[in-house]
Amino acid sequence: MSEAVLAVEAPGASAPGASGARQFWRRLRTQRAALVAAVVVALLVLVALAAPLLTALAGQDPTTYHPSLVDSARGGVPIGPLGGMSADHWLGVEPQTGRDLFARLTYGARVSLGVALAATVVQVAIGITMGVAAALGKRWVDQLLSRFTDIIVAMPLMIMSLALLAIVPSSFPRPVLVALVIGLIGWGNIARIVRAQTLTLKELDHVSAARLSGWGTWSIARRELLPGIAAPVITYAALLVPSNITVEAALSFLGVGVKPPTPSWGQMLTAADVWYQAAPQYLLLPAGALFVTVLALTVLGDGVRTALDPRAASRLRIGTGRKRESRAAEERGRDSKAAGGGAA
């Protein structure tokens, strides 16, 4: 979803307060796809948080080598059917090293989800600060911050990330570095959304009344403006998370993201490209995890957007639901025409 669409929809949306939260939940419950996606996301987060417990139950860890479980004469292919699956190694083992795939996949969820969420927090924090400062500042401040935001938006995220990650010393914690780089480069669109929404809100009567009452600029921003921009910010943040997961996986796949032995789904895909014929699950498992995670977060983000702004129909709704809505719209149109004809 582009920032322009969000900026247009934002004035009609409001932050979920005490009663607003109940309305939001009631609207979200009507969207079955979003609820299923929320359950999937919750399970993924639970797996990521419980990775040490799950691997302990399996009796494995993500870094221990098992050379006896791979056939060195065949280049390190896992011994046994289905990539070495057994009672001890539930999803098989990694080619060449024999490291447990289940342990690396669960710990990889921690890294991929953690980096994406941390990067989203950085993007939202910088975007809100820059957007509100531009909208409430003087004209020259607005021009300066807006032009700087345009430069950030125009920067190619992947190329800039590759350049920054390549020059930073390897001693710096890589997951933290990847999250910071993605967050520091990707905040431009959310700053535009916040600026557009703030410019709209600051002309409303309650904001003008607060200004006439002698409130300071940042008091007005904190009490009157921030609650009003919460809905579009939450919506865009929900859509940023799957995008950031994809960026982290791409950077790790290119070899500049998370470094071994720390497991990451993108890093696992990097090493799997030469083993997909001998051990296909080594490629399919992280790829499937990435696909399910990104899909679930995208569907959930779309559901959150629709629940916060009920006037906007879901972009992902398909099948009978769309037909039902189309028929209902046609019936309302016929009713309004009939009412107009009767009045004439």
Secondary structure, 3 states (H helix, E strand, C coil): CCHHHHHHHHHHCCCCCHHHHHHHHHHHHCCHHHHHHHHHHHHHHHHHHCHHHHHHHHCCCCCCCCHHHEEHHHCCEECCHHHCCCCCCCCCECCCCCCEHHHHHHHHHHHHHHHHHHHHHHHHHHHHHHHHHHHHCCHHHHHHHHHHHHHHHHCCHHHHHHHHHHHCCCCCCHHHHHHHHHHHHCCHHHHHHHHHHHHHHCCCHHHHHHHHCCCCHHHHHHHHHHHHHHHHHHHHHHHHHHHHHHHHHHHHHCCCCCCCCCCCHHHHHHHHCCCCCCCCHHHHHHHHHHHHHHHHHHHHHHHHHHHHCCCCCCCCCCCHHHHHHHHHHHHHHHHHHHHHHHHC
